[in-house]
Amino acid sequence: MLNGKRLPRLELLLALVQTLLGFTDGGHHPIPLRDPRVEVWRDRWNALQLLQSSAKQAIVVAAEVPPAPEPGQSAEASASDEPLRTVRIFVAMPGTSMGAQACWANIPEIRRQLLEPVASLIGEALGCQTHLVIEKEKTSMGTVHRSMFREAMDADVYIADLSGANPNVYLELGVRWALRDAVTVLVSQDIQEVRYNASASRVIRYGPMPEELKEAQRQITQAAVEGLRQPERVDSPVREDSDYVTVPRLHYEALAAEIAGLRAQQGEDLIDAALALSGDDQARGIELLHDAVARNPSSLRGHFELGIALRRENRYAEAESALQICVQLRADHAPSWRELGTTRSKHGALQDAADAFARALELDDSDAETWAILGGLHRRLARRDPPERFDAAELERALGCYRRAIALSGNDIYPRLNEARVELLLSGARSTDPSPVFDRFRRLEHLARFAAEDTAGTDPWPFFDLADTLLLTGREAEGLAQLRKAIGLVRPEEIEPVLSSVVAPLQDFLTCYQLLPPATANAVSKAVAECLRHLPQRTKA
């Protein structure tokens, strides 16, 4: 797989990428198949496959007729360095009768004395082999019309014998003119009987007499050879001055696939450029991501990263639209459902958000963060009017989600602290002793301190968690100090959503069930006031 000599199977490549990505911090952690970092490699594999297919098609497409020889060089010499190709010459002519006015009615003789010599002369002039085909002489089974019309597309030289004004020949000639620029040669025993629009084209007269037969051979050969040597020349009155060209479907599909691959790669480059920008240039990053999905509308990664970027800028409606495209492109992409749930929760659509997270977990139930966030949604859904009451069933759902997150994440402080918060609310709803829960907060303080120190003062959330463990155990001064430190680490553009998330659980503890001892309640009240002081006026209202 790693020597670069062949493209491995997609499932094998993704398995290798999952394995390698899992090695972090001296250990190995499972990586979900739908992880965005794995999806990048799926897109790269698809782009390589498209390019590989295009290369194969380029080999399959036949070379054009050899160019005219240089002055002083024979056709045979000019072709000596190239593999010989066969020029296909198809003749559309009456099948049984050359018409009542025909002076030469013997069709086999016309082949032997006119058409076969013409094929030989063309081969000699071009230094190649020729293959003369007359539809009537074919013996393979199948629809006659399909074979005739295929020849109208495929034949290098198409000779239409209009003698006797046979309607089938005119039909075939019309198909040829519609499909190919060249080379089409019109012949007839009587030029005066050429009908319809064909009468405006040059028609070569032939007959059985030696001189006229020889001249017809010369003219037909010259017309065919000149046409083959000038591939840019158009002799079809239908296609002359037309903006359209005809290419084999296989070639067209290969080119379309190559273009799609290039556009996909351009989109990937733009995504990489957007993600490489610093956090201070979010507007430029979003602009690049918009450009990426415009170039490659089917890019799951592009819409996914755009949705995340828009959500971080609080542009929730736009973010949700981008993420909706993600789940339409791939309904089994768990990270997209998770981000969709996060975006919906940010603008208050809690039940829709919970549904999105539940869908993410149906697809991948091994992500601890998704379980923890779903727990937070159920906790918010548990709030009822009046505000001092909670829905115990929703709290139980929240508790179950947090415990599932703990089982997956080990000593992560976030789900453990939220488990304790929910248990405190449930003790009020059940009228049970909250003392064991306060003891839990004291023990969690150690884990919160470790998490805060581990971030080296860059992430505000461990400091908010540490502040909660201190405030909820009555240590007002130290708790407020940690709270202020956490607020100072929040980016200005994120202050509203972050502090709104922090203050809501604290207010729950103050308003519900008289849960807190007086000293603790006083500390928590001051923490709420501190948070509200930093929130914009409209949020407080």
Secondary structure, 3 states (H helix, E strand, C coil): CCCCCCCCCHHHHHHHHHHHHCEECCEECCCCCCCHHHHHHHHHHHHHHHHHHHHHHHHHCCCCCCCCCCCCCCHHHHCCCCCCCEEEEEEECCCCCCCCCCCCCCHHHHHHHHHHHHHHHHHHHHCCEEEEEEHHHCCCCCCHHHHHHHHHHHCCEEEEECHHHCHHHHHHHHHHHHHCCCCEEEEECCHHHCCHHHHHCCEEECCCCHHHHHHHHHHHHHHHHHHHHCCCCCCCCCCCCCCCCCCCHHHHHHHHHHHHHHHHHHHHHHHHHHHHCCHHHHHHHHHHHHHHHHHCCCCHHHHHHHHHHHHHCCCHHHHHHHHHHHHHHCCCCHHHHHHHHHHHHHCCCHHHHHHHHHHHHHHCCCCHHHHHHHHHHHHHHCEECCCCEECHHHHHHHHHHHHHHHHHHCCCHHHHHHHHHHHHHHHHHHCCCCHHHHHHHHHHHHHHHHHHHHCCCCCHHHHHHHHHHHHCCCCHHHHHHHHHHHHHHCCHHHHHHHHHHHHHHHHHHHHCCCCCCHHHHHHHHHHHHHHHHHCCHHHHC
